[in-house]
């Protein structure tokens, strides 16, 4: 189709649409003025039936507008027209009739235009799914088709659609007084495109709230894994005792023994560990100061030194077999391991 013929085709659609819009507005103004006059007239109640007939004419004009745009059979439009007629039928006086017209006139027209825009989007998608470039796409991708009165059809990013597809879209999509600009977002996967439906403000708020809730859960999980929130689950309790009557350097528990035990537990898949009631984090320090052992710069109880670890109890316990045997045989330290179904590690608290 030549550019001049394309322009004439679009202009003809514009003229028809403008005609119906002007006619509808004239009828709405005339009907509103008529109803107002009749309401002030003492005999207005006697003419309720005739006024209802005038209101039904407004419904009929909306129906014709929907037909001219090709959306009269869509469920949303059908429901809006039916509601308009039903509320006119229910009125018992001129005031109620006036309210019904004001409430449903604009709402019905808006619904017709919304469905007309949806139809345009679906038409664009139909042409896109016939495009050989799109059908050849294997990876998931997104692009936008933008239609405007001044700029015509533009695709971002460029090069996805063939010139033939762009020309078909321009020939078949009317962008004018009813719809000034139209942006169609499309997602393609395995050679088939789908509309990315634009969200309403309420939908966007709900989506953002769901995303915030999801982020809260993620933050809580990260804090738990990092040691800054309590952690619960099955695990083991390890108690390391000094050798009986031990007092020499080789017969008491040192910070190196605790660190080696912790390393073995993490290697066996421990999700979290606490030593002497102190939760371990990435920056935790375990050191000896004289006869005391400090964890997170806090003095902990010794003989025994108690270590709580969360993870698979059987795996964690077996992961300490070599460590336990080494400590017992070479230095006469005593190691006890209890497997428990539920264990709670405290959160790290900076003091």
C-alpha positions as a printed NumPy array, in Angstrom:
array([[  0.   ,   0.   ,   0.   ],
       [  1.345,   3.433,  -0.943],
       [  1.856,   6.08 ,   1.733],
       [ -0.892,   8.305,   0.265],
       [ -3.44 ,   5.448,   0.278],
       [ -2.366,   4.538,   3.808],
       [ -2.908,   8.134,   4.906],
       [ -6.364,   8.269,   3.271],
       [ -7.372,   4.973,   4.937],
       [ -6.395,   6.223,   8.374],
       [ -8.071,   9.596,   7.756],
       [-11.353,   7.859,   6.828],
       [-11.264,   5.949,  10.118],
       [-10.553,   9.186,  11.963],
       [-13.491,  10.952,  10.305],
       [-15.919,   8.175,  11.275],
       [-14.68 ,   8.114,  14.842],
       [-14.8  ,  11.908,  15.19 ],
       [-18.362,  11.923,  13.788],
       [-19.561,   9.45 ,  16.389],
       [-17.775,  11.276,  19.181],
       [-19.314,  14.642,  18.22 ],
       [-22.735,  13.094,  17.839],
       [-22.451,  11.389,  21.217],
       [-21.395,  14.607,  22.934],
       [-24.257,  16.557,  21.328],
       [-26.764,  13.958,  22.48 ],
       [-25.322,  13.917,  26.   ],
       [-25.523,  17.714,  26.252],
       [-29.018,  17.845,  24.798],
       [-30.197,  14.986,  26.988],
       [-28.696,  16.544,  30.107],
       [-30.297,  19.922,  29.354],
       [-33.616,  18.301,  28.609],
       [-33.599,  16.316,  31.824],
       [-32.64 ,  19.378,  33.861],
       [-35.487,  21.384,  32.324],
       [-37.977,  18.601,  32.92 ],
       [-36.795,  18.218,  36.496],
       [-37.601,  21.86 ,  37.223],
       [-40.983,  21.521,  35.533],
       [-43.822,  20.558,  37.935],
       [-45.062,  18.   ,  35.435],
       [-41.637,  16.29 ,  35.101],
       [-42.68 ,  13.162,  37.002],
       [-45.429,  12.526,  34.482],
       [-42.87 ,  12.304,  31.704],
       [-40.474,   9.807,  33.33 ],
       [-41.156,   7.194,  30.691],
       [-40.33 ,   9.567,  27.832],
       [-37.151,  10.649,  29.598],
       [-36.148,   7.027,  30.025],
       [-36.591,   6.574,  26.303],
       [-34.232,   9.508,  25.722],
       [-31.731,   7.888,  28.074],
       [-32.007,   4.611,  26.183],
       [-31.016,   6.58 ,  23.087],
       [-27.719,   7.36 ,  24.815],
       [-27.191,   3.664,  25.422],
       [-27.905,   3.011,  21.755],
       [-25.379,   5.598,  20.619],
       [-22.756,   3.983,  22.846],
       [-23.667,   0.656,  21.318],
       [-23.176,   2.067,  17.83 ],
       [-19.811,   3.52 ,  18.833],
       [-18.745,   0.082,  20.056],
       [-19.926,  -1.458,  16.791],
       [-18.002,   1.081,  14.718],
       [-14.842,   0.217,  16.663],
       [-15.47 ,  -3.515,  16.412],
       [-15.689,  -4.161,  20.16 ],
       [-19.451,  -4.565,  20.67 ],
       [-19.094,  -8.316,  21.341],
       [-16.4  ,  -8.   ,  23.991],
       [-17.511,  -9.054,  27.464],
       [-16.466,  -5.832,  29.201],
       [-18.323,  -3.646,  26.693],
       [-21.401,  -5.87 ,  26.763],
       [-21.463,  -5.729,  30.569],
       [-21.12 ,  -1.908,  30.617],
       [-23.952,  -1.422,  28.103],
       [-26.174,  -3.885,  29.94 ],
       [-25.558,  -2.158,  33.264],
       [-26.334,   1.223,  31.708],
       [-29.69 ,  -0.06 ,  30.42 ],
       [-30.491,  -1.868,  33.661],
       [-29.889,   1.192,  35.853],
       [-32.082,   3.318,  33.571],
       [-34.812,   0.742,  33.949],
       [-34.569,   0.812,  37.775],
       [-34.983,   4.588,  38.253],
       [-38.18 ,   5.876,  39.867],
       [-37.746,   9.612,  39.379],
       [-35.949,  12.188,  37.272],
       [-33.192,  12.736,  39.823],
       [-32.259,   9.052,  39.861],
       [-32.324,   8.992,  36.071],
       [-29.985,  11.97 ,  35.859],
       [-27.551,  10.26 ,  38.247],
       [-27.696,   7.019,  36.259],
       [-26.817,   8.872,  33.046],
       [-23.951,  10.787,  34.624],
       [-22.553,   7.677,  36.317],
       [-22.794,   5.298,  33.372],
       [-22.33 ,   7.549,  30.344],
       [-18.614,   8.249,  30.845],
       [-17.935,   4.824,  32.358],
       [-19.402,   3.041,  29.342],
       [-17.51 ,   5.203,  26.877],
       [-14.236,   4.652,  28.778],
       [-14.779,   0.908,  28.735],
       [-15.408,   0.986,  24.974],
       [-12.186,   2.909,  24.373],
       [-10.218,   0.597,  26.695],
       [-11.41 ,  -2.448,  24.784],
       [-10.656,  -0.699,  21.486],
       [ -7.069,  -0.133,  22.65 ],
       [ -6.85 ,  -3.768,  23.775],
       [ -8.055,  -4.852,  20.35 ],
       [ -5.331,  -2.754,  18.739],
       [ -2.701,  -4.383,  20.948],
       [ -3.971,  -7.832,  19.997],
       [ -3.849,  -6.892,  16.322],
       [ -0.243,  -5.753,  16.665],
       [  0.612,  -9.034,  18.424],
       [ -1.009, -11.048,  15.627],
       [  1.208,  -9.362,  13.027],
       [  4.268,  -9.76 ,  15.242],
       [  3.697, -13.515,  15.604],
       [  3.636, -13.835,  11.809],
       [  6.989, -12.115,  11.465],
       [  9.761, -14.535,  10.346],
       [ 12.356, -12.773,  12.516],
       [ 10.227, -13.305,  15.611],
       [  9.503, -16.936,  14.798],
       [ 13.252, -17.537,  14.477],
       [ 14.031, -16.137,  17.934],
       [ 15.092, -18.868,  20.353],
       [ 16.14 , -16.829,  23.368],
       [ 13.712, -14.942,  25.556],
       [ 13.568, -11.267,  24.582],
       [ 11.417,  -8.159,  24.949],
       [ 10.712,  -5.238,  22.641],
       [  8.2  ,  -2.425,  22.196],
       [  6.11 ,  -1.332,  19.228],
       [  5.259,   2.364,  19.481],
       [  2.6  ,   4.01 ,  17.334],
       [  2.082,   7.757,  17.254],
       [  0.328,  10.346,  15.126],
       [  3.567,  12.113,  14.229],
       [  6.203,   9.354,  14.202],
       [  4.21 ,   6.426,  12.826],
       [  5.407,   2.946,  13.808],
       [  8.664,   2.576,  15.696],
       [ 10.189,  -0.605,  17.126],
       [ 12.632,  -0.567,  20.034],
       [ 15.172,  -2.051,  19.742],
       [ 15.338,  -1.757,  15.985],
       [ 15.808,  -4.669,  13.628],
       [ 13.541,  -7.196,  15.348],
       [ 10.59 ,  -6.845,  12.953],
       [ 10.805,  -6.927,   9.174],
       [  9.797,  -3.809,   7.177],
       [  6.811,  -5.76 ,   5.816],
       [  5.446,  -6.381,   9.315],
       [  5.916,  -2.742,  10.273],
       [  4.006,  -1.694,   7.137],
       [  1.142,  -4.069,   7.97 ],
       [  0.896,  -2.632,  11.457],
       [  0.84 ,   0.915,  10.084],
       [ -1.897,   0.011,   7.568],
       [ -4.176,  -1.691,  10.08 ],
       [ -3.795,   0.222,  13.343],
       [ -5.61 ,   3.558,  13.607],
       [ -3.958,   6.068,  15.922],
       [ -5.81 ,   9.342,  16.043],
       [ -8.262,  11.327,  18.118],
       [ -9.434,   8.363,  20.182],
       [ -5.981,   6.988,  20.926],
       [ -3.223,   9.571,  20.564],
       [ -0.299,   7.178,  21.109],
       [ -0.023,   3.457,  21.637],
       [  2.856,   1.448,  23.076],
       [  2.687,  -2.327,  22.842],
       [  5.206,  -4.225,  24.989],
       [  5.845,  -7.766,  23.777],
       [  7.829, -10.644,  25.264],
       [  9.011, -13.39 ,  22.906],
       [  9.926, -16.887,  24.012],
       [ 10.544, -19.853,  21.705],
       [  9.47 , -17.854,  18.675],
       [  6.085, -16.771,  20.037],
       [  5.202, -13.343,  21.383],
       [  2.923, -12.473,  24.27 ],
       [  1.589,  -9.126,  25.409],
       [  3.148,  -7.646,  28.502],
       [ -0.039,  -6.212,  29.972],
       [  0.459,  -2.747,  31.487],
       [ -0.526,  -2.675,  35.157],
       [ -2.962,  -0.263,  36.704],
       [ -1.834,   1.867,  39.637],
       [ -3.592,  -0.474,  42.073],
       [ -1.962,  -3.514,  40.448],
       [  1.431,  -1.825,  40.619],
       [  0.948,  -1.104,  44.34 ],
       [ -0.039,  -4.717,  45.01 ],
       [  2.944,  -5.976,  43.004],
       [  5.299,  -3.659,  44.895],
       [  3.873,  -4.812,  48.238],
       [  4.43 ,  -8.441,  47.242],
       [  7.976,  -7.578,  46.184],
       [  8.597,  -5.796,  49.498],
       [  7.309,  -8.833,  51.414],
       [  9.592, -11.061,  49.364],
       [ 12.55 ,  -8.778,  50.069],
       [ 11.753,  -8.847,  53.788],
       [ 11.867, -12.656,  53.724],
       [ 15.145, -12.567,  51.797],
       [ 16.681, -10.068,  54.225],
       [ 15.559, -12.183,  57.182],
       [ 17.106, -15.308,  55.608],
       [ 20.363, -13.465,  54.948],
       [ 20.44 , -12.088,  58.505],
       [ 19.797, -15.571,  59.863],
       [ 22.573, -17.142,  57.79 ],
       [ 24.963, -14.329,  58.701],
       [ 24.244, -14.788,  62.394],
       [ 22.336, -11.557,  63.024],
       [ 18.971, -13.272,  63.606],
       [ 18.09 , -16.407,  65.613],
       [ 18.244, -19.748,  63.806],
       [ 16.316, -22.896,  64.691],
       [ 16.454, -26.458,  63.431],
       [ 17.901, -29.919,  64.102],
       [ 21.567, -30.158,  64.989],
       [ 24.103, -31.285,  67.555],
       [ 25.515, -30.138,  70.889],
       [ 29.247, -30.668,  71.328],
       [ 30.88 , -30.523,  74.778],
       [ 34.662, -30.517,  75.072],
       [ 36.118, -31.189,  78.531],
       [ 39.654, -30.772,  79.861],
       [ 41.495, -34.007,  80.649],
       [ 40.664, -35.39 ,  84.071],
       [ 42.786, -33.528,  86.613],
       [ 44.375, -31.749,  83.66 ],
       [ 46.277, -28.545,  84.264],
       [ 49.16 , -28.632,  81.783],
       [ 49.106, -26.976,  78.373],
       [ 48.341, -30.26 ,  76.583],
       [ 45.506, -31.342,  78.864],
       [ 43.2  , -28.298,  78.709],
       [ 41.   , -26.964,  75.91 ],
       [ 42.525, -24.157,  73.813],
       [ 41.053, -21.742,  71.27 ],
       [ 42.748, -23.747,  68.508],
       [ 40.757, -26.837,  69.52 ],
       [ 37.532, -24.834,  69.277],
       [ 38.449, -23.324,  65.908],
       [ 39.38 , -26.748,  64.495],
       [ 36.069, -28.176,  65.691],
       [ 34.14 , -25.282,  64.139],
       [ 35.961, -25.702,  60.819],
       [ 35.062, -29.39 ,  60.757],
       [ 31.418, -28.577,  61.474],
       [ 31.206, -26.009,  58.685],
       [ 32.91 , -28.459,  56.335],
       [ 30.225, -31.02 ,  57.266],
       [ 27.477, -28.567,  56.271],
       [ 26.598, -26.698,  59.456],
       [ 24.192, -23.81 ,  58.752],
       [ 25.017, -21.897,  61.938],
       [ 27.139, -22.287,  65.05 ],
       [ 27.202, -20.803,  68.537],
       [ 30.044, -21.264,  71.022],
       [ 29.312, -20.772,  74.699],
       [ 26.064, -18.986,  73.803],
       [ 27.862, -16.622,  71.397],
       [ 26.659, -16.739,  67.784],
       [ 29.453, -16.898,  65.237],
       [ 29.556, -14.434,  62.345],
       [ 32.068, -13.81 ,  59.571],
       [ 34.033, -11.498,  61.882],
       [ 33.865, -13.516,  65.102],
       [ 37.113, -14.05 ,  66.994],
       [ 37.978, -16.903,  69.355],
       [ 41.032, -16.362,  71.543],
       [ 42.541, -17.244,  74.89 ],
       [ 43.271, -14.615,  77.508],
       [ 45.054, -16.341,  80.388],
       [ 42.787, -19.127,  81.638],
       [ 39.725, -17.659,  79.892],
       [ 38.41 , -18.138,  76.364],
       [ 36.782, -15.154,  74.649],
       [ 34.267, -15.451,  71.811],
       [ 33.147, -12.169,  70.244],
       [ 35.206, -10.56 ,  73.04 ],
       [ 32.892, -12.17 ,  75.6  ],
       [ 34.15 , -14.65 ,  78.225],
       [ 32.495, -18.07 ,  77.871],
       [ 32.165, -21.007,  80.241],
       [ 34.864, -23.677,  79.99 ],
       [ 35.171, -27.303,  81.036],
       [ 33.121, -27.975,  79.158],
       [ 33.212, -25.636,  76.197],
       [ 29.786, -26.057,  74.64 ],
       [ 29.265, -25.741,  70.884],
       [ 25.817, -25.748,  69.263],
       [ 25.577, -26.398,  65.518],
       [ 22.5  , -26.566,  63.263],
       [ 22.458, -28.976,  60.339],
       [ 21.951, -32.66 ,  59.64 ],
       [ 22.685, -34.224,  63.061],
       [ 24.062, -37.511,  61.697],
       [ 26.321, -35.798,  59.148],
       [ 27.63 , -33.235,  61.631],
       [ 28.292, -35.918,  64.224],
       [ 30.182, -38.167,  61.814],
       [ 32.144, -35.124,  60.582],
       [ 33.693, -34.8  ,  64.036],
       [ 34.799, -38.45 ,  64.353],
       [ 38.439, -37.832,  63.481],
       [ 38.621, -34.676,  65.607],
       [ 37.059, -36.454,  68.592],
       [ 39.384, -39.455,  68.348],
       [ 42.439, -37.205,  67.99 ],
       [ 41.572, -35.114,  71.058],
       [ 40.749, -38.158,  73.183],
       [ 43.776, -40.284,  72.28 ],
       [ 46.524, -37.702,  71.97 ],
       [ 45.53 , -35.317,  74.756],
       [ 42.98 , -37.191,  76.883],
       [ 40.328, -34.508,  76.332],
       [ 36.751, -35.737,  76.51 ],
       [ 34.288, -34.953,  73.736],
       [ 30.543, -35.56 ,  74.048],
       [ 28.16 , -35.191,  71.1  ],
       [ 24.366, -35.126,  71.437],
       [ 22.101, -35.158,  68.416],
       [ 18.921, -33.083,  68.942],
       [ 15.786, -32.582,  66.866],
       [ 15.355, -28.893,  67.611],
       [ 18.012, -26.374,  68.507],
       [ 17.919, -22.563,  68.604],
       [ 20.989, -20.409,  68.117],
       [ 20.847, -16.858,  69.465],
       [ 21.439, -13.834,  67.264],
       [ 24.791, -12.078,  67.436],
       [ 24.539,  -8.998,  69.65 ],
       [ 27.241,  -6.381,  69.476],
       [ 28.066,  -5.033,  72.896]])
